[in-house]
Amino acid sequence: MAANAKSFLSDAGYGEQELDANSALMELDKGLRSGKLGEQCEAVVRFPRLFQKYPFPILINSAFLKLADVFRVGNNFLRLCVLKVTQQSEKHLEKILNVDEFVKRVFSVIHSNDPVARAITLRMLGSMASIIPERKNAHHSIRQSLDSHDNVEVEAAIFAAANFSAQSKDFAAGICNKISEMIQGLATPVDLKLKLIPILQHMHHDASLASSSRQLLQQLVTSYPSTKMVIVTLHTFTLLAASSLVDIPKQIQLLLQYLKNDPRKAVKRLAIQDLKLLANKTPHTWSRENIQALCECALHTPYDSLKLGMLSVLSTLSGTIAIKQYFSSAPGTAATTARSFDLVKLAQECCYHNNRGIAAHGVKILTNISASCQEKDLLPLEQDAVFGLEALLVISSQDDSPGAQATLKITLTCMVKLVKCRPHLSQSVVESLLTQLHSAQDAARILMCHCLAAIAMQLPVLADGMLGDLMDLYKLIGRSATDKKQELLVSLATVIFVSSQKVLSSEVKTVIKQQLENASNGWTAYRIARQASRMGNHDMARELYQSLLTQVASEHFYFWLNSLKEFSHAEQCLTGLQEDNYSSALSCIAEALKSYHKGIASLTAASTPLNPLSFQCGFVKLRIDLLQAFSQLICTCNSLKTSPPPAIATTIAMTSGNDLQRCGRISNQARMKHSMEEFRNLATRYGDLYQSSFDADSATLRNVELQQQSCLLISHAIEALILDPESVSFQEYSSNGTAHVESEYERRMMSVFNHVLEEVESLNRKYAPVSYLASKTCLSNAVIALLKVPLSFQRYFFQKLQSTSIKLALSPSPRNPAEPIAVQNNQQLALKVEGVVQHGSKPGLFRKIQSVCLNVSSVLQSKCGQDYKIPIDNMTNEMEQRVEPHNDYFSTQFLLNFVILGTHNITVESSVIDSNGIVWKTGPKTTIFVKSLEDPYSQQVRLQQQQGQPPSQQQQQRTAYSRF
């Protein structure tokens, strides 16, 4: 099975996958046919794993039909196993092709005399409701079973009724009255009523059905005041309102009424839980009065547990649009000061509460108010938020318990948010963090270091004076090799790298290396080196990678580390660049290119079929080409010295007797035009790399975007200074100074961009036409300024947090991929394209697939037969379709024409579109061959014509010879 799975993951040919899948299915089929119950059960429970490996309909259909046979003839235990497999594989049910046959085999058991068998069948039907929502025989069986005298069967019927109600409007409308009668009937036991009521949450298919269900629930709440009934009814009420959307404000008022007036704690807790659900789903429906009522309840409740729940709802609302509605003055009333609001009073009161959870929510509310509301009278709340955060930081950082850690995470998140929105508060926040670092627990120190790094990445707040405190703490870390100590070493090193953005001093390097030698393992050293590469400290990274080369057991790891060492060395060579020293710049770039070529060779050796390192190789190759383009540009700028200005070029040519001097400007312009096109081509390639990196994090994508912008900037500068200074426009290249910058690398790159643009624009306006000497200096200095910013190797270069891939299957498909599929030229080929979206452990972490774009094209490879004049439209096929995956599966068809006889190459390429409408060229690309054959009738006509033509020629020849 493992070999089969490996083949499935690595091969692109659908024929081989199908063969592997069939052999795996046959193996399980042997178990199903076994006479031993244990072997049958083992075979049944292995089916979900089979579906995961081979998620295409051709296998899933066969497998489910075999399971339906087992369900039909097996005992109840086997039926239960099949039911569990069906429920686990719910996302694959829609791939069943023979739904009628599958349902027929399962449904036959509903007529059994055994109520347990009928109950399992009802649960099976309920689990399949998504593919048979309108089956009337299933609807009838569920209605009948609700009247059964067997409790097991009735509970199964309730389960099936809930599932069918969620899927079918007709069933929901038909069963609503039946459910209502049973709930209100005196003969129905209370525990059964409690199970029937949740079915009403699915009665949201139209307004009248939702309204009648709501009236019934309203009656139940008043008629049955017992705790259990009120809890179940209120929760069903909330879920119905959340689905139907129209009654959410009424539901919020009802829940607040129960929270305020009902004395039972269980009911209050349920009301708080449902209010939290509605606050998350529809915060815009909360009015000022709703929030005010909740604040009053929280201010007056004596119970900490209830106050904690209410504050949780308020902290959720404070991060949404609801907070602005709360602070906006109602028409006709005078504006009140911020401190007079009950929400502010509550938050200030809770900030220093002895319960950490309550204090955390109080601080979070203050932070959200300070961050989202810009009114002047709310500004004093900033200081309240800072004081509350500092107090909570002191309390939670001294404790190692899980509750304290959760509180600390909330506190630190609020600190980062507050500093991001209010930069003037950063100094005091950072100082309190640094002060608390020395006395905090190790687990808290790690989180605090992450917070410091996050703040320092946004704002350059870590001054050199603070670096000393960090280094002292780094020296104090004990020699123990516990996981917490190792994590703390990495976190502290990250903060040190962020705080010293340019160059690490030799003393700092020595301390880090010494501590790594004393207390760390190789993995910790690698993580620190990785962070150094991300922060642009390439000298430190190179030394660490060098020390790790001999500590790995795999040659792939060795080549990976060696490539990282060479890349770090290459970037280190570029740190010595100086403006106006162009010969030195050329030698530095040449040295960097030498190391980069060594590194790309090692990187290629480190790649494997399962881990091809495609992004890393693409990024490094583009960096090499960019450095070569920069070097070529500097050389071209230097050659401008030898070319005289156009005004005196003719005189110098006549004086020296060298007519080539007349052409100096033309040749230089040709070289500059070539250089500009090269930079534009590089920008296009960076754009392609960006589009192919669907799984990359936002920082990595921003890094690629900055490289692309640097190429566009240089090409624009060449055009503005030399090629076309009169018609060039600066509007589209003007940078947005108010854009939020996420890292120091981005900040420095944007600074260089702005400086270069200003210089180019000033030269273009003041000294038109621009002299060659000024152009040379400006372009060369722009290149050097860009290269002086240390390149940041972002997370996606080292680590892939999100993994998304698409597997395509084409039908018809030949057994042997090299064999073509035969098609007659007067017919169309119906090409079916099926696909499965496969995810890693964190699907949709950065972006999600909204739809898949399939592009089908065909190219004539070899032609056979006579040449006919055929319209160009009939010679090629070029089609595109967009399909939305459902449960990670999609399928569509294309009709292709092959009028020209010969072999055609069909290419199917997929790309994905995310929820923002952005197209990502993720692949894969699949190819099959089609051989277009002449249809029998045309062939027969042609043969008849050919057979009839030679006799007439012979007759002509005989008559010609007879004359002589």
BELBELUR-V122045 format. One record per residue. N is the residue number from 1. PHI is phi as a letter, one per 30 degrees, with the letter a starting at -180 (none if undefined). Layout:
[[N/PHI] [N/PHI]]
//
This chain:
[[1/none] [2/d] [3/d] [4/d] [5/d] [6/d] [7/d] [8/d] [9/d] [10/c] [11/c] [12/c] [13/d] [14/d] [15/e] [16/d] [17/e] [18/d] [19/d] [20/d] [21/d] [22/d] [23/d] [24/d] [25/d] [26/d] [27/d] [28/d] [29/d] [30/e] [31/d] [32/d] [33/d] [34/d] [35/d] [36/c] [37/d] [38/d] [39/d] [40/d] [41/d] [42/d] [43/d] [44/d] [45/d] [46/d] [47/d] [48/e] [49/d] [50/d] [51/d] [52/d] [53/d] [54/b] [55/d] [56/c] [57/e] [58/d] [59/d] [60/d] [61/d] [62/d] [63/d] [64/d] [65/d] [66/d] [67/d] [68/d] [69/d] [70/d] [71/d] [72/d] [73/c] [74/d] [75/d] [76/d] [77/d] [78/d] [79/d] [80/d] [81/d] [82/d] [83/d] [84/d] [85/d] [86/d] [87/d] [88/d] [89/c] [90/d] [91/d] [92/c] [93/d] [94/d] [95/d] [96/d] [97/d] [98/c] [99/d] [100/d] [101/d] [102/d] [103/d] [104/e] [105/d] [106/d] [107/d] [108/d] [109/d] [110/d] [111/c] [112/d] [113/d] [114/d] [115/d] [116/d] [117/d] [118/d] [119/d] [120/d] [121/d] [122/d] [123/d] [124/d] [125/d] [126/d] [127/d] [128/c] [129/e] [130/d] [131/c] [132/b] [133/d] [134/c] [135/d] [136/d] [137/d] [138/d] [139/e] [140/d] [141/d] [142/d] [143/d] [144/d] [145/d] [146/d] [147/c] [148/d] [149/c] [150/c] [151/d] [152/d] [153/d] [154/d] [155/d] [156/d] [157/d] [158/d] [159/e] [160/d] [161/d] [162/d] [163/d] [164/d] [165/d] [166/d] [167/c] [168/c] [169/d] [170/d] [171/d] [172/d] [173/d] [174/d] [175/d] [176/e] [177/d] [178/d] [179/d] [180/d] [181/d] [182/d] [183/d] [184/d] [185/d] [186/d] [187/d] [188/d] [189/d] [190/d] [191/d] [192/d] [193/d] [194/d] [195/d] [196/d] [197/e] [198/e] [199/d] [200/d] [201/d] [202/c] [203/d] [204/c] [205/d] [206/b] [207/d] [208/d] [209/d] [210/d] [211/d] [212/d] [213/d] [214/d] [215/d] [216/d] [217/d] [218/d] [219/d] [220/d] [221/d] [222/d] [223/d] [224/b] [225/d] [226/d] [227/e] [228/d] [229/d] [230/d] [231/d] [232/d] [233/d] [234/d] [235/d] [236/d] [237/e] [238/d] [239/d] [240/d] [241/d] [242/d] [243/d] [244/d] [245/i] [246/d] [247/c] [248/d] [249/e] [250/d] [251/d] [252/d] [253/d] [254/d] [255/d] [256/d] [257/d] [258/d] [259/d] [260/d] [261/c] [262/d] [263/d] [264/d] [265/d] [266/d] [267/d] [268/d] [269/d] [270/d] [271/d] [272/d] [273/d] [274/d] [275/d] [276/d] [277/d] [278/d] [279/d] [280/d] [281/d] [282/b] [283/d] [284/d] [285/d] [286/d] [287/d] [288/d] [289/d] [290/d] [291/d] [292/d] [293/d] [294/d] [295/d] [296/d] [297/d] [298/d] [299/d] [300/c] [301/d] [302/d] [303/c] [304/d] [305/d] [306/d] [307/d] [308/d] [309/d] [310/d] [311/d] [312/d] [313/d] [314/d] [315/d] [316/d] [317/d] [318/d] [319/c] [320/b] [321/d] [322/d] [323/d] [324/d] [325/d] [326/d] [327/d] [328/d] [329/d] [330/d] [331/d] [332/i] [333/c] [334/d] [335/d] [336/c] [337/d] [338/d] [339/d] [340/d] [341/d] [342/d] [343/d] [344/d] [345/e] [346/d] [347/d] [348/d] [349/d] [350/d] [351/e] [352/c] [353/d] [354/d] [355/d] [356/d] [357/d] [358/d] [359/d] [360/d] [361/d] [362/d] [363/d] [364/d] [365/d] [366/d] [367/d] [368/d] [369/d] [370/d] [371/d] [372/c] [373/c] [374/c] [375/d] [376/d] [377/d] [378/c] [379/d] [380/d] [381/d] [382/e] [383/d] [384/d] [385/d] [386/d] [387/d] [388/d] [389/d] [390/d] [391/d] [392/d] [393/d] [394/d] [395/d] [396/d] [397/d] [398/d] [399/c] [400/c] [401/d] [402/e] [403/d] [404/d] [405/d] [406/d] [407/d] [408/d] [409/d] [410/d] [411/d] [412/d] [413/d] [414/d] [415/d] [416/d] [417/d] [418/d] [419/d] [420/d] [421/d] [422/b] [423/e] [424/d] [425/d] [426/d] [427/d] [428/d] [429/d] [430/d] [431/d] [432/d] [433/d] [434/d] [435/d] [436/d] [437/e] [438/d] [439/c] [440/d] [441/d] [442/d] [443/d] [444/d] [445/e] [446/d] [447/d] [448/d] [449/d] [450/d] [451/d] [452/e] [453/d] [454/d] [455/d] [456/d] [457/d] [458/d] [459/b] [460/d] [461/c] [462/d] [463/d] [464/d] [465/d] [466/d] [467/d] [468/d] [469/d] [470/d] [471/d] [472/d] [473/d] [474/d] [475/d] [476/d] [477/d] [478/d] [479/d] [480/d] [481/c] [482/d] [483/d] [484/d] [485/d] [486/d] [487/d] [488/d] [489/e] [490/d] [491/d] [492/d] [493/d] [494/d] [495/d] [496/d] [497/d] [498/d] [499/d] [500/c] [501/d] [502/d] [503/b] [504/d] [505/d] [506/d] [507/d] [508/d] [509/e] [510/d] [511/d] [512/d] [513/d] [514/d] [515/d] [516/d] [517/d] [518/d] [519/b] [520/c] [521/c] [522/d] [523/d] [524/d] [525/d] [526/d] [527/d] [528/d] [529/d] [530/d] [531/d] [532/d] [533/d] [534/d] [535/d] [536/i] [537/c] [538/d] [539/d] [540/d] [541/d] [542/d] [543/d] [544/d] [545/d] [546/d] [547/d] [548/d] [549/e] [550/c] [551/c] [552/c] [553/c] [554/c] [555/d] [556/d] [557/d] [558/d] [559/d] [560/d] [561/d] [562/d] [563/d] [564/d] [565/d] [566/d] [567/d] [568/d] [569/d] [570/d] [571/d] [572/d] [573/d] [574/d] [575/d] [576/d] [577/d] [578/b] [579/d] [580/i] [581/c] [582/d] [583/d] [584/d] [585/d] [586/d] [587/d] [588/d] [589/d] [590/d] [591/d] [592/d] [593/d] [594/e] [595/d] [596/d] [597/d] [598/d] [599/d] [600/d] [601/d] [602/d] [603/d] [604/d] [605/d] [606/d] [607/d] [608/b] [609/e] [610/d] [611/b] [612/d] [613/h] [614/d] [615/d] [616/d] [617/d] [618/d] [619/d] [620/d] [621/d] [622/d] [623/d] [624/d] [625/d] [626/d] [627/d] [628/d] [629/d] [630/d] [631/d] [632/d] [633/d] [634/d] [635/d] [636/d] [637/d] [638/d] [639/d] [640/d] [641/d] [642/d] [643/c] [644/d] [645/d] [646/e] [647/d] [648/c] [649/d] [650/d] [651/d] [652/d] [653/d] [654/d] [655/d] [656/d] [657/i] [658/c] [659/d] [660/d] [661/d] [662/d] [663/c] [664/e] [665/d] [666/d] [667/d] [668/d] [669/d] [670/d] [671/d] [672/d] [673/d] [674/d] [675/d] [676/d] [677/d] [678/d] [679/d] [680/d] [681/d] [682/d] [683/d] [684/d] [685/d] [686/d] [687/d] [688/d] [689/d] [690/d] [691/d] [692/d] [693/c] [694/d] [695/c] [696/d] [697/d] [698/d] [699/d] [700/d] [701/d] [702/d] [703/d] [704/d] [705/d] [706/d] [707/d] [708/d] [709/d] [710/d] [711/d] [712/d] [713/d] [714/d] [715/d] [716/d] [717/d] [718/d] [719/d] [720/d] [721/c] [722/b] [723/d] [724/b] [725/d] [726/d] [727/c] [728/d] [729/c] [730/c] [731/d] [732/d] [733/c] [734/d] [735/d] [736/d] [737/d] [738/d] [739/d] [740/d] [741/c] [742/c] [743/b] [744/d] [745/d] [746/d] [747/d] [748/d] [749/d] [750/d] [751/d] [752/d] [753/e] [754/d] [755/d] [756/d] [757/d] [758/d] [759/d] [760/d] [761/d] [762/d] [763/d] [764/d] [765/d] [766/d] [767/b] [768/d] [769/d] [770/d] [771/d] [772/d] [773/d] [774/d] [775/d] [776/e] [777/d] [778/d] [779/d] [780/d] [781/d] [782/d] [783/d] [784/d] [785/d] [786/d] [787/d] [788/d] [789/d] [790/d] [791/d] [792/c] [793/d] [794/d] [795/e] [796/d] [797/d] [798/c] [799/b] [800/c] [801/d] [802/c] [803/b] [804/b] [805/b] [806/b] [807/c] [808/c] [809/b] [810/c] [811/b] [812/d] [813/b] [814/d] [815/d] [816/c] [817/e] [818/d] [819/d] [820/d] [821/c] [822/d] [823/b] [824/d] [825/d] [826/c] [827/c] [828/c] [829/c] [830/d] [831/c] [832/c] [833/c] [834/c] [835/a] [836/b] [837/c] [838/c] [839/c] [840/d] [841/d] [842/b] [843/d] [844/i] [845/d] [846/c] [847/a] [848/c] [849/d] [850/c] [851/a] [852/c] [853/c] [854/c] [855/c] [856/c] [857/b] [858/b] [859/b] [860/d] [861/c] [862/b] [863/c] [864/b] [865/i] [866/d] [867/d] [868/c] [869/d] [870/c] [871/e] [872/d] [873/d] [874/d] [875/d] [876/b] [877/c] [878/b] [879/b] [880/b] [881/b] [882/c] [883/b] [884/c] [885/d] [886/b] [887/h] [888/i] [889/b] [890/b] [891/a] [892/a] [893/b] [894/b] [895/c] [896/c] [897/c] [898/b] [899/d] [900/d] [901/d] [902/k] [903/c] [904/c] [905/c] [906/c] [907/c] [908/c] [909/b] [910/c] [911/b] [912/c] [913/b] [914/d] [915/d] [916/c] [917/i] [918/d] [919/c] [920/b] [921/d] [922/d] [923/i] [924/d] [925/c] [926/c] [927/b] [928/b] [929/c] [930/b] [931/c] [932/d] [933/c] [934/d] [935/d] [936/e] [937/d] [938/d] [939/d] [940/d] [941/d] [942/d] [943/d] [944/d] [945/d] [946/d] [947/d] [948/d] [949/d] [950/d] [951/e] [952/d] [953/d] [954/d] [955/d] [956/d] [957/d] [958/d] [959/d] [960/d] [961/d] [962/d] [963/d] [964/c]]
//
